[in-house]
Amino acid sequence: MGKACGRVVKGLHLYPIMEPSIEQFYEQPAPEILKKFQNFLKRVDKRTILKQLPVMHEAAFEKISCLECARCCKTYSPRFKMPDIKRISKVVGMKETVFIDTYLSMDSEGDYVTKQRPCPFLGDDNACSIYDHRPSDCERFPYTDEDVFFKRPAITLKNAEFCPAVHSVIVDLLAENK
């Protein structure tokens, strides 16, 4: 059995009974944690967060394996920009228009996204068949080591709903900056 944990964020017990386990990060974060994070972003110095993010990003990925999770590839689609489409269509041996017609559709914001979920390039082993040529959105995801994390809080909160690394960084930021 794990040790009792006293990790508290301004009165909110994040792990009231046991030390955090990795399974906790694979659950959707509690609404009160997300609300605390929104309020935290309104009052915190962004330069301080930016300095903390790389360390917390690394710590999250020491606990979390993308190949075990792959929730992003199963539930979400990156934006495919034209440079991504040109590069990937070449790799898969298709003309750009055929690649678009086969794999992509345009979303309400005018971005190309995959037509299907999970991603058509996700293998049964959760590995990406185009990993070395993946879209830049995939390469940068989940943005836990860059300013998108706090400059676009709506995206961060959405990502926290399915990405355990984002959830972990939010929890760590709140704990560190209480």
C-alpha positions, 0 to 999 in steps of 0.5 A, spaced: 500 500 500 502 506 498 503 512 503 498 517 505 499 523 501 498 530 503 498 534 497 493 539 497 492 545 492 489 551 496 484 546 500 483 541 494 486 535 496 488 532 489 490 525 492 486 525 499 488 517 501 494 515 497 500 517 493 498 519 486 498 513 482 499 513 474 492 510 473 489 517 476 492 521 470 488 516 465 482 519 468 478 525 466 481 531 471 475 533 476 472 539 474 474 543 480 481 542 478 480 544 471 476 550 475 482 552 479 487 551 473 483 557 470 483 561 476 491 560 477 492 562 469 489 569 471 493 570 477 500 567 475 506 570 472 506 567 465 514 567 465 514 563 471 510 558 468 514 558 462 520 556 466 517 551 470 513 547 464 519 543 461 521 540 468 514 538 469 513 536 462 519 531 462 516 529 469 510 527 466 513 523 460 517 519 465 510 517 468 506 516 462 508 512 456 504 515 449 505 508 446 501 505 452 496 511 452 495 513 445 488 517 447 490 523 442 490 519 436 484 515 438 480 521 440 482 527 437 485 529 430 491 534 429 490 540 424 494 538 417 497 544 414 499 544 407 506 543 409 504 537 413 500 534 407 505 535 402 510 531 406 506 526 408 502 524 401 509 524 398 511 519 404 505 514 403 506 515 395 499 519 394 498 525 390 496 531 395 489 531 392 488 524 393 491 524 400 486 529 402 480 526 399 482 519 402 484 521 409 482 528 411 476 533 411 475 540 413 473 542 420 468 548 422 475 552 423 477 551 416 483 546 418 484 539 415 483 534 420 482 526 419 476 523 417 476 518 422 477 516 429 482 513 431 487 516 426 488 512 420 496 512 421 495 509 428 497 501 428 494 496 433 500 497 437 499 504 438 505 506 434 504 511 428 506 509 421 508 516 419 511 518 426 518 521 423 513 525 418 507 526 422 503 533 422 507 538 426 501 538 431 502 531 433 510 533 434 508 539 438 502 535 442 501 536 448 504 543 448 506 542 455 513 545 454 511 551 451 507 557 451 501 554 448 499 551 454 497 557 458 496 562 452 490 558 449 487 555 456 481 552 452 486 548 448 489 546 454 483 544 458 480 540 452 487 536 452 486 535 459 480 531 458 484 526 454 491 526 455 494 524 462 500 528 461 496 535 460 493 532 467 499 531 470 502 538 468 496 541 471 496 538 477 504 539 478 503 546 477 497 547 482 501 544 487 508 547 486 504 554 485 499 554 491 
